[in-house]
Amino acid sequence: MMTDSGTQSFGLTKYWIILKNSAQSNLVYRFDVISGLVAEGLNLVIFSFLWLSIYRQGNQIGSYSLGGLIFYFILTRFFALIIAYTDISRTVSDEIYEGKIVNYMLKPLSYFGRMISINIGRVAVRLLMFFPLIAVAAYFLRSNFHLTINSTFFLILIAIAGSLINFLFFYLMGLFAFFLDGTAGISYLGWLAMTFFSGRMVPLDILPRSLGRVLDYLPFKFVSYVPAQIILGKFNQVELLANLALSLAWLAALWLLARALYNAGLKRYESYGI
Amino acid sequence: MNHMAYNRYIRIYLQKVKISIMSRMVNPANFFVLLFGVVAQAYISIYFLKVVYGYVENISGWSYEQALLVIASFLFIEGLIWITTAYLSGVRNNVRNGTLDTQLIKPVDSQFLISVWRIDPEDVMRIVVAFIIFLQAAGHFHYSFADWVVRTFFYAILIFDGYVIFYSIALMINSLYCWFTEAGGMHMIFESVIRMSQYPTDIFNQSMVKYLFSSLVPIAFIGTIPAKAIAFGPRFDLMIYANLLAFLLFIISRRVWHAGLRAYSSASS
């Protein structure tokens, strides 16, 4: 049974089980998921009223029409609901502080693998739960969709990269627990950065040019802004390629950083009585 | 309640403040990062407004400086809520952990004890930032000294009313945990609605929505209405309405809390 291939197969199976457990537990707490949707919906209503009162006066924000701007916010909120999960940092830091992480060090299980399986399970459930809503929204707002087969391909890749960037970013925040006595502050800052710099409050292209240029090189935009802009058809082929390359570079950089931080953390980690 | 009892409650609150500061200062680095985070969050709200006002002169009749007053009012009230009750998180934490009984058997009013169960001292920064924003905005209004005194008097009362309204709604929402231990979603929705108070409610031009946010879910009193006292002049009718609403909501929230306690079945006993 324990041939190389058998071991490998078992290796994948255990992560599949973690993924399934995560999906099931997210289904159990579906009231929280639906409440999240209502909360984001209410948020969208306020912003829509805000934009409406601005456009009613004959003003315009950047190159966006009123419909385009509202559609942009619908998209970023959908991406936020599905992929922007921030609790990872608290889970990781709690497990480090409480010594639970030792359990995974003693088992033939990668801690990173476990956490990413939990994350994928959560994203999969949310995607399934929100799919009917996305389909309905897509049908009624189809005139705003500017997707081609080519850009859909890039959208899928960049959205997956964005989801993993979000995961790695908050996973890193949690790993700071190896070095700090409290990570609540740093996680709070991370959440603030992700909320504003991912374009969830305002589209990044309406921000002042100097700030926009800096944010263009940071990883946050791949979580909401870039996927939304692809759907709105705002990128040409070169920009799509450049965004994909940059998102993959950030993914690699964050993954290497997470590995280095985890290994450095384990070297100095002490736990008692576990 | 006599004078001695008031003193006792003040002493308990001050002890809670002391304990909170001590527990935060166990890890000073984290405390200062949290302080910085609070300032950063307030700055993001202002920056958002600045970006929007970069494209428009006014929004529904509110200039940039007047809209700053709405943010300042919201931050004053939110800061007060955090440093006195931490969004009433004591209710849900104690219900979920089955430790509510230990709070109920103490010879102090249960509502008071559960309200001050947690206090977040770092959120005093919200009040400091609110004060700075208020001063910055106030510099653009050229009123006489007497005018300032009257407007500020009305403003202070409306801020207090806003605090009581916020507190009462938070208590009612958190009391739901006594019936449904998994009411976390309601809390998410509550926070989302409360965040609307940062923007002038005059943007809701539909009369139904306007009515909703000034009566049923009175978020207008947590930002817009206090700001109006400074920006557009004091209105006696609004102040009376705010006082009555605050009083009424406080009474209702106390009843809801007691009803919640009657429905509560302990998890620990």
Boltz contact constraints between the chains, C-beta under 6 A:
constraints:
  - contact:
      token1: [A, 31]
      token2: [B, 185]
      max_distance: 6.0
  - contact:
      token1: [A, 32]
      token2: [B, 184]
      max_distance: 6.0
  - contact:
      token1: [A, 32]
      token2: [B, 185]
      max_distance: 6.0
  - contact:
      token1: [A, 35]
      token2: [B, 185]
      max_distance: 6.0
  - contact:
      token1: [A, 35]
      token2: [B, 188]
      max_distance: 6.0
  - contact:
      token1: [A, 35]
      token2: [B, 189]
      max_distance: 6.0
  - contact:
      token1: [A, 36]
      token2: [B, 188]
      max_distance: 6.0
  - contact:
      token1: [A, 38]
      token2: [B, 189]
      max_distance: 6.0
  - contact:
      token1: [A, 39]
      token2: [B, 188]
      max_distance: 6.0
  - contact:
      token1: [A, 39]
      token2: [B, 189]
      max_distance: 6.0
  - contact:
      token1: [A, 39]
      token2: [B, 192]
      max_distance: 6.0
  - contact:
      token1: [A, 42]
      token2: [B, 192]
      max_distance: 6.0
  - contact:
      token1: [A, 43]
      token2: [B, 192]
      max_distance: 6.0
  - contact:
      token1: [A, 46]
      token2: [B, 196]
      max_distance: 6.0
  - contact:
      token1: [A, 49]
      token2: [B, 203]
      max_distance: 6.0
  - contact:
      token1: [A, 49]
      token2: [B, 204]
      max_distance: 6.0
  - contact:
      token1: [A, 50]
      token2: [B, 199]
      max_distance: 6.0
  - contact:
      token1: [A, 50]
      token2: [B, 203]
      max_distance: 6.0
  - contact:
      token1: [A, 53]
      token2: [B, 59]
      max_distance: 6.0
  - contact:
      token1: [A, 53]
      token2: [B, 60]
      max_distance: 6.0
  - contact:
      token1: [A, 53]
      token2: [B, 203]
      max_distance: 6.0
  - contact:
      token1: [A, 54]
      token2: [B, 56]
      max_distance: 6.0
  - contact:
      token1: [A, 54]
      token2: [B, 59]
      max_distance: 6.0
  - contact:
      token1: [A, 59]
      token2: [B, 55]
      max_distance: 6.0
  - contact:
      token1: [A, 59]
      token2: [B, 56]
      max_distance: 6.0
  - contact:
      token1: [A, 61]
      token2: [B, 55]
      max_distance: 6.0
  - contact:
      token1: [A, 181]
      token2: [B, 27]
      max_distance: 6.0
  - contact:
      token1: [A, 182]
      token2: [B, 27]
      max_distance: 6.0
  - contact:
      token1: [A, 182]
      token2: [B, 30]
      max_distance: 6.0
  - contact:
      token1: [A, 184]
      token2: [B, 30]
      max_distance: 6.0
  - contact:
      token1: [A, 185]
      token2: [B, 30]
      max_distance: 6.0
  - contact:
      token1: [A, 185]
      token2: [B, 33]
      max_distance: 6.0
  - contact:
      token1: [A, 185]
      token2: [B, 34]
      max_distance: 6.0
  - contact:
      token1: [A, 185]
      token2: [B, 37]
      max_distance: 6.0
  - contact:
      token1: [A, 186]
      token2: [B, 33]
      max_distance: 6.0
  - contact:
      token1: [A, 188]
      token2: [B, 37]
      max_distance: 6.0
  - contact:
      token1: [A, 189]
      token2: [B, 37]
      max_distance: 6.0
  - contact:
      token1: [A, 192]
      token2: [B, 40]
      max_distance: 6.0
  - contact:
      token1: [A, 192]
      token2: [B, 41]
      max_distance: 6.0
  - contact:
      token1: [A, 196]
      token2: [B, 44]
      max_distance: 6.0
  - contact:
      token1: [A, 201]
      token2: [B, 48]
      max_distance: 6.0
  - contact:
      token1: [A, 202]
      token2: [B, 51]
      max_distance: 6.0
